[in-house]
Amino acid sequence: MRTGAVYTETIVHMGEPYQILIVSLDEGGRVTGRASGDTRLVIDDKVIETDSENGIPGIPYFRKL
């Protein structure tokens, strides 16, 4: 699983609100993904990639380390 730190984040308010992240990966580069669960992530939080939720392939989900 990939690890990194939250570079930036925002909440999308369409239907049920969800959080979008840009994560600076420890291995280099950045990736856009979603926060896993109900915990609000903030800039500089250390995160780890989790399995996809809701059967949406190709969208990385991250949770706080």
Gaussian input, Z-matrix of N, CA and C with variables (Angstrom, degrees):
# hf/3-21g

backbone

0 1
 N
 C     1     B1
 C     2     B2     1     A1
 N     3     B3     2     A2     1     D1
 C     4     B4     3     A3     2     D2
 C     5     B5     4     A4     3     D3
 N     6     B6     5     A5     4     D4
 C     7     B7     6     A6     5     D5
 C     8     B8     7     A7     6     D6
 N     9     B9     8     A8     7     D7
 C    10    B10     9     A9     8     D8
 C    11    B11    10    A10     9     D9
 N    12    B12    11    A11    10    D10
 C    13    B13    12    A12    11    D11
 C    14    B14    13    A13    12    D12
 N    15    B15    14    A14    13    D13
 C    16    B16    15    A15    14    D14
 C    17    B17    16    A16    15    D15
 N    18    B18    17    A17    16    D16
 C    19    B19    18    A18    17    D17
 C    20    B20    19    A19    18    D18
 N    21    B21    20    A20    19    D19
 C    22    B22    21    A21    20    D20
 C    23    B23    22    A22    21    D21
 N    24    B24    23    A23    22    D22
 C    25    B25    24    A24    23    D23
 C    26    B26    25    A25    24    D24
 N    27    B27    26    A26    25    D25
 C    28    B28    27    A27    26    D26
 C    29    B29    28    A28    27    D27
 N    30    B30    29    A29    28    D28
 C    31    B31    30    A30    29    D29
 C    32    B32    31    A31    30    D30
 N    33    B33    32    A32    31    D31
 C    34    B34    33    A33    32    D32
 C    35    B35    34    A34    33    D33
 N    36    B36    35    A35    34    D34
 C    37    B37    36    A36    35    D35
 C    38    B38    37    A37    36    D36
 N    39    B39    38    A38    37    D37
 C    40    B40    39    A39    38    D38
 C    41    B41    40    A40    39    D39
 N    42    B42    41    A41    40    D40
 C    43    B43    42    A42    41    D41
 C    44    B44    43    A43    42    D42
 N    45    B45    44    A44    43    D43
 C    46    B46    45    A45    44    D44
 C    47    B47    46    A46    45    D45
 N    48    B48    47    A47    46    D46
 C    49    B49    48    A48    47    D47
 C    50    B50    49    A49    48    D48
 N    51    B51    50    A50    49    D49
 C    52    B52    51    A51    50    D50
 C    53    B53    52    A52    51    D51
 N    54    B54    53    A53    52    D52
 C    55    B55    54    A54    53    D53
 C    56    B56    55    A55    54    D54
 N    57    B57    56    A56    55    D55
 C    58    B58    57    A57    56    D56
 C    59    B59    58    A58    57    D57
 N    60    B60    59    A59    58    D58
 C    61    B61    60    A60    59    D59
 C    62    B62    61    A61    60    D60
 N    63    B63    62    A62    61    D61
 C    64    B64    63    A63    62    D62
 C    65    B65    64    A64    63    D63
 N    66    B66    65    A65    64    D64
 C    67    B67    66    A66    65    D65
 C    68    B68    67    A67    66    D66
 N    69    B69    68    A68    67    D67
 C    70    B70    69    A69    68    D68
 C    71    B71    70    A70    69    D69
 N    72    B72    71    A71    70    D70
 C    73    B73    72    A72    71    D71
 C    74    B74    73    A73    72    D72
 N    75    B75    74    A74    73    D73
 C    76    B76    75    A75    74    D74
 C    77    B77    76    A76    75    D75
 N    78    B78    77    A77    76    D76
 C    79    B79    78    A78    77    D77
 C    80    B80    79    A79    78    D78
 N    81    B81    80    A80    79    D79
 C    82    B82    81    A81    80    D80
 C    83    B83    82    A82    81    D81
 N    84    B84    83    A83    82    D82
 C    85    B85    84    A84    83    D83
 C    86    B86    85    A85    84    D84
 N    87    B87    86    A86    85    D85
 C    88    B88    87    A87    86    D86
 C    89    B89    88    A88    87    D87
 N    90    B90    89    A89    88    D88
 C    91    B91    90    A90    89    D89
 C    92    B92    91    A91    90    D90
 N    93    B93    92    A92    91    D91
 C    94    B94    93    A93    92    D92
 C    95    B95    94    A94    93    D93
 N    96    B96    95    A95    94    D94
 C    97    B97    96    A96    95    D95
 C    98    B98    97    A97    96    D96
 N    99    B99    98    A98    97    D97
 C   100   B100    99    A99    98    D98
 C   101   B101   100   A100    99    D99
 N   102   B102   101   A101   100   D100
 C   103   B103   102   A102   101   D101
 C   104   B104   103   A103   102   D102
 N   105   B105   104   A104   103   D103
 C   106   B106   105   A105   104   D104
 C   107   B107   106   A106   105   D105
 N   108   B108   107   A107   106   D106
 C   109   B109   108   A108   107   D107
 C   110   B110   109   A109   108   D108
 N   111   B111   110   A110   109   D109
 C   112   B112   111   A111   110   D110
 C   113   B113   112   A112   111   D111
 N   114   B114   113   A113   112   D112
 C   115   B115   114   A114   113   D113
 C   116   B116   115   A115   114   D114
 N   117   B117   116   A116   115   D115
 C   118   B118   117   A117   116   D116
 C   119   B119   118   A118   117   D117
 N   120   B120   119   A119   118   D118
 C   121   B121   120   A120   119   D119
 C   122   B122   121   A121   120   D120
 N   123   B123   122   A122   121   D121
 C   124   B124   123   A123   122   D122
 C   125   B125   124   A124   123   D123
 N   126   B126   125   A125   124   D124
 C   127   B127   126   A126   125   D125
 C   128   B128   127   A127   126   D126
 N   129   B129   128   A128   127   D127
 C   130   B130   129   A129   128   D128
 C   131   B131   130   A130   129   D129
 N   132   B132   131   A131   130   D130
 C   133   B133   132   A132   131   D131
 C   134   B134   133   A133   132   D132
 N   135   B135   134   A134   133   D133
 C   136   B136   135   A135   134   D134
 C   137   B137   136   A136   135   D135
 N   138   B138   137   A137   136   D136
 C   139   B139   138   A138   137   D137
 C   140   B140   139   A139   138   D138
 N   141   B141   140   A140   139   D139
 C   142   B142   141   A141   140   D140
 C   143   B143   142   A142   141   D141
 N   144   B144   143   A143   142   D142
 C   145   B145   144   A144   143   D143
 C   146   B146   145   A145   144   D144
 N   147   B147   146   A146   145   D145
 C   148   B148   147   A147   146   D146
 C   149   B149   148   A148   147   D147
 N   150   B150   149   A149   148   D148
 C   151   B151   150   A150   149   D149
 C   152   B152   151   A151   150   D150
 N   153   B153   152   A152   151   D151
 C   154   B154   153   A153   152   D152
 C   155   B155   154   A154   153   D153
 N   156   B156   155   A155   154   D154
 C   157   B157   156   A156   155   D155
 C   158   B158   157   A157   156   D156
 N   159   B159   158   A158   157   D157
 C   160   B160   159   A159   158   D158
 C   161   B161   160   A160   159   D159
 N   162   B162   161   A161   160   D160
 C   163   B163   162   A162   161   D161
 C   164   B164   163   A163   162   D162
 N   165   B165   164   A164   163   D163
 C   166   B166   165   A165   164   D164
 C   167   B167   166   A166   165   D165
 N   168   B168   167   A167   166   D166
 C   169   B169   168   A168   167   D167
 C   170   B170   169   A169   168   D168
 N   171   B171   170   A170   169   D169
 C   172   B172   171   A171   170   D170
 C   173   B173   172   A172   171   D171
 N   174   B174   173   A173   172   D172
 C   175   B175   174   A174   173   D173
 C   176   B176   175   A175   174   D174
 N   177   B177   176   A176   175   D175
 C   178   B178   177   A177   176   D176
 C   179   B179   178   A178   177   D177
 N   180   B180   179   A179   178   D178
 C   181   B181   180   A180   179   D179
 C   182   B182   181   A181   180   D180
 N   183   B183   182   A182   181   D181
 C   184   B184   183   A183   182   D182
 C   185   B185   184   A184   183   D183
 N   186   B186   185   A185   184   D184
 C   187   B187   186   A186   185   D185
 C   188   B188   187   A187   186   D186
 N   189   B189   188   A188   187   D187
 C   190   B190   189   A189   188   D188
 C   191   B191   190   A190   189   D189
 N   192   B192   191   A191   190   D190
 C   193   B193   192   A192   191   D191
 C   194   B194   193   A193   192   D192

   B1=1.4509
   B2=1.5314
   B3=1.3228
   B4=1.4669
   B5=1.5310
   B6=1.3265
   B7=1.4570
   B8=1.5217
   B9=1.3203
   B10=1.4492
   B11=1.5100
   B12=1.3284
   B13=1.4564
   B14=1.5221
   B15=1.3292
   B16=1.4611
   B17=1.5299
   B18=1.3240
   B19=1.4705
   B20=1.5219
   B21=1.3299
   B22=1.4664
   B23=1.5232
   B24=1.3257
   B25=1.4620
   B26=1.5249
   B27=1.3198
   B28=1.4594
   B29=1.5290
   B30=1.3077
   B31=1.4606
   B32=1.5298
   B33=1.3143
   B34=1.4645
   B35=1.5199
   B36=1.3337
   B37=1.4666
   B38=1.5252
   B39=1.3179
   B40=1.4663
   B41=1.5201
   B42=1.3246
   B43=1.4524
   B44=1.5132
   B45=1.3229
   B46=1.4604
   B47=1.5255
   B48=1.3515
   B49=1.4690
   B50=1.5373
   B51=1.3327
   B52=1.4621
   B53=1.5233
   B54=1.3306
   B55=1.4610
   B56=1.5229
   B57=1.3369
   B58=1.4628
   B59=1.5334
   B60=1.3288
   B61=1.4605
   B62=1.5182
   B63=1.3076
   B64=1.4561
   B65=1.5232
   B66=1.3331
   B67=1.4617
   B68=1.5215
   B69=1.3391
   B70=1.4619
   B71=1.5231
   B72=1.3285
   B73=1.4550
   B74=1.5198
   B75=1.3316
   B76=1.4710
   B77=1.5254
   B78=1.3298
   B79=1.4705
   B80=1.5233
   B81=1.3400
   B82=1.4587
   B83=1.5139
   B84=1.2915
   B85=1.4536
   B86=1.5170
   B87=1.3179
   B88=1.4632
   B89=1.5151
   B90=1.3336
   B91=1.4486
   B92=1.5340
   B93=1.3320
   B94=1.4580
   B95=1.5123
   B96=1.3142
   B97=1.4532
   B98=1.5171
   B99=1.3269
   B100=1.4613
   B101=1.5183
   B102=1.3252
   B103=1.4556
   B104=1.5173
   B105=1.3115
   B106=1.4567
   B107=1.5151
   B108=1.3333
   B109=1.4583
   B110=1.5124
   B111=1.3325
   B112=1.4650
   B113=1.5201
   B114=1.3340
   B115=1.4524
   B116=1.5098
   B117=1.3274
   B118=1.4625
   B119=1.5171
   B120=1.3144
   B121=1.4585
   B122=1.5215
   B123=1.3293
   B124=1.4635
   B125=1.5237
   B126=1.3222
   B127=1.4605
   B128=1.5286
   B129=1.3275
   B130=1.4658
   B131=1.5285
   B132=1.3470
   B133=1.4647
   B134=1.5205
   B135=1.3173
   B136=1.4660
   B137=1.5236
   B138=1.3331
   B139=1.4618
   B140=1.5219
   B141=1.3411
   B142=1.4506
   B143=1.5190
   B144=1.3182
   B145=1.4627
   B146=1.5233
   B147=1.3234
   B148=1.4586
   B149=1.5189
   B150=1.3171
   B151=1.4624
   B152=1.5226
   B153=1.3354
   B154=1.4639
   B155=1.5155
   B156=1.3120
   B157=1.4545
   B158=1.5177
   B159=1.2942
   B160=1.4658
   B161=1.5241
   B162=1.3197
   B163=1.4630
   B164=1.5146
   B165=1.3282
   B166=1.4637
   B167=1.5284
   B168=1.3215
   B169=1.4651
   B170=1.5253
   B171=1.3171
   B172=1.4578
   B173=1.5138
   B174=1.3361
   B175=1.4610
   B176=1.5231
   B177=1.3462
   B178=1.4581
   B179=1.5320
   B180=1.3190
   B181=1.4579
   B182=1.5164
   B183=1.3359
   B184=1.4547
   B185=1.5239
   B186=1.3512
   B187=1.4580
   B188=1.5131
   B189=1.3364
   B190=1.4530
   B191=1.5153
   B192=1.3431
   B193=1.4705
   B194=1.5124
   A1=110.07
   A2=115.40
   A3=119.88
   A4=110.53
   A5=115.20
   A6=121.24
   A7=108.74
   A8=116.11
   A9=120.56
   A10=111.40
   A11=115.76
   A12=122.60
   A13=108.79
   A14=115.65
   A15=120.60
   A16=108.77
   A17=115.81
   A18=122.67
   A19=109.82
   A20=115.92
   A21=122.16
   A22=108.07
   A23=115.78
   A24=120.09
   A25=110.03
   A26=115.03
   A27=120.57
   A28=108.58
   A29=116.14
   A30=122.28
   A31=107.95
   A32=116.31
   A33=122.54
   A34=107.42
   A35=116.63
   A36=122.15
   A37=109.99
   A38=115.94
   A39=122.10
   A40=105.93
   A41=116.81
   A42=118.78
   A43=107.82
   A44=116.35
   A45=120.23
   A46=108.85
   A47=118.47
   A48=120.76
   A49=111.92
   A50=115.85
   A51=121.26
   A52=108.74
   A53=115.04
   A54=121.13
   A55=110.67
   A56=115.15
   A57=123.46
   A58=107.55
   A59=115.78
   A60=121.80
   A61=111.30
   A62=116.14
   A63=121.68
   A64=104.42
   A65=115.56
   A66=121.99
   A67=109.16
   A68=115.80
   A69=121.49
   A70=106.40
   A71=116.12
   A72=121.02
   A73=111.58
   A74=116.13
   A75=121.04
   A76=110.99
   A77=117.35
   A78=121.82
   A79=112.44
   A80=116.54
   A81=121.97
   A82=111.57
   A83=116.29
   A84=121.73
   A85=112.06
   A86=114.62
   A87=122.21
   A88=109.03
   A89=115.78
   A90=121.54
   A91=108.44
   A92=115.78
   A93=121.69
   A94=108.46
   A95=116.72
   A96=121.09
   A97=110.66
   A98=114.94
   A99=121.71
   A100=109.94
   A101=114.97
   A102=121.09
   A103=108.95
   A104=116.06
   A105=122.33
   A106=109.04
   A107=117.68
   A108=121.43
   A109=112.99
   A110=115.44
   A111=121.38
   A112=113.98
   A113=118.40
   A114=121.22
   A115=110.55
   A116=117.25
   A117=122.05
   A118=109.12
   A119=116.67
   A120=122.41
   A121=108.68
   A122=116.24
   A123=121.26
   A124=109.25
   A125=115.82
   A126=121.93
   A127=110.05
   A128=115.90
   A129=126.67
   A130=114.44
   A131=119.13
   A132=119.58
   A133=109.20
   A134=117.66
   A135=122.69
   A136=107.27
   A137=116.62
   A138=121.54
   A139=111.25
   A140=115.09
   A141=122.91
   A142=108.01
   A143=116.08
   A144=121.19
   A145=109.33
   A146=116.68
   A147=122.79
   A148=108.55
   A149=116.57
   A150=121.23
   A151=109.90
   A152=116.85
   A153=121.54
   A154=110.39
   A155=115.46
   A156=121.90
   A157=108.85
   A158=116.20
   A159=122.76
   A160=112.95
   A161=117.38
   A162=119.75
   A163=114.67
   A164=118.23
   A165=121.46
   A166=108.00
   A167=118.17
   A168=119.60
   A169=112.01
   A170=116.13
   A171=121.06
   A172=115.44
   A173=118.68
   A174=120.83
   A175=107.98
   A176=118.10
   A177=119.00
   A178=110.89
   A179=115.41
   A180=123.06
   A181=108.28
   A182=116.55
   A183=121.68
   A184=109.88
   A185=114.58
   A186=120.94
   A187=108.20
   A188=115.77
   A189=121.41
   A190=110.51
   A191=116.64
   A192=121.75
   A193=110.22
   D1=142.61
   D2=-179.74
   D3=-80.47
   D4=147.72
   D5=176.88
   D6=-125.51
   D7=161.99
   D8=179.06
   D9=178.72
   D10=-158.54
   D11=179.63
   D12=-133.65
   D13=145.57
   D14=179.26
   D15=-67.80
   D16=121.67
   D17=178.31
   D18=-86.03
   D19=-45.10
   D20=176.51
   D21=-157.03
   D22=162.81
   D23=-177.88
   D24=-154.04
   D25=159.97
   D26=175.30
   D27=-155.88
   D28=159.63
   D29=176.43
   D30=-105.37
   D31=130.79
   D32=176.57
   D33=-98.95
   D34=127.77
   D35=-178.10
   D36=-109.88
   D37=72.16
   D38=174.75
   D39=-129.38
   D40=112.99
   D41=-173.22
   D42=68.76
   D43=-125.66
   D44=175.95
   D45=-82.34
   D46=126.77
   D47=-177.83
   D48=-60.00
   D49=144.42
   D50=175.31
   D51=-144.78
   D52=158.79
   D53=-174.80
   D54=-104.95
   D55=129.92
   D56=175.75
   D57=-104.33
   D58=139.40
   D59=-178.08
   D60=-126.70
   D61=152.19
   D62=160.01
   D63=-114.73
   D64=123.22
   D65=-175.67
   D66=-111.35
   D67=128.50
   D68=171.37
   D69=-83.15
   D70=113.77
   D71=-175.91
   D72=-77.57
   D73=144.21
   D74=177.55
   D75=-61.99
   D76=-29.73
   D77=-179.24
   D78=-81.96
   D79=-4.04
   D80=-179.34
   D81=108.82
   D82=150.07
   D83=-179.96
   D84=85.17
   D85=177.82
   D86=178.70
   D87=-132.80
   D88=152.59
   D89=179.60
   D90=-139.55
   D91=143.20
   D92=174.90
   D93=-91.27
   D94=136.77
   D95=179.75
   D96=-156.41
   D97=-167.59
   D98=-179.74
   D99=-122.87
   D100=154.52
   D101=174.98
   D102=-77.41
   D103=137.68
   D104=178.76
   D105=-91.56
   D106=130.38
   D107=178.16
   D108=81.50
   D109=-164.27
   D110=-174.86
   D111=-99.54
   D112=-1.67
   D113=-179.09
   D114=-75.05
   D115=125.01
   D116=178.69
   D117=-75.49
   D118=125.80
   D119=176.56
   D120=-96.40
   D121=146.35
   D122=-179.62
   D123=-125.41
   D124=165.72
   D125=-179.40
   D126=-54.42
   D127=136.17
   D128=-179.96
   D129=79.28
   D130=-1.65
   D131=173.20
   D132=-61.92
   D133=137.59
   D134=173.44
   D135=-79.56
   D136=132.27
   D137=-175.53
   D138=-132.92
   D139=161.16
   D140=174.75
   D141=-131.85
   D142=142.54
   D143=178.90
   D144=-71.34
   D145=140.39
   D146=177.90
   D147=-116.93
   D148=175.00
   D149=175.90
   D150=-64.85
   D151=153.20
   D152=177.56
   D153=-59.44
   D154=146.39
   D155=175.98
   D156=-107.14
   D157=156.90
   D158=174.14
   D159=58.84
   D160=19.17
   D161=176.57
   D162=66.02
   D163=23.72
   D164=179.87
   D165=-92.33
   D166=101.22
   D167=-178.22
   D168=-72.15
   D169=148.09
   D170=173.85
   D171=85.62
   D172=-6.38
   D173=178.54
   D174=-103.93
   D175=114.97
   D176=179.17
   D177=-75.06
   D178=139.70
   D179=175.13
   D180=-113.99
   D181=143.56
   D182=-177.91
   D183=-129.47
   D184=145.79
   D185=173.86
   D186=-128.75
   D187=160.64
   D188=-178.82
   D189=-68.31
   D190=139.23
   D191=175.85
   D192=-75.45

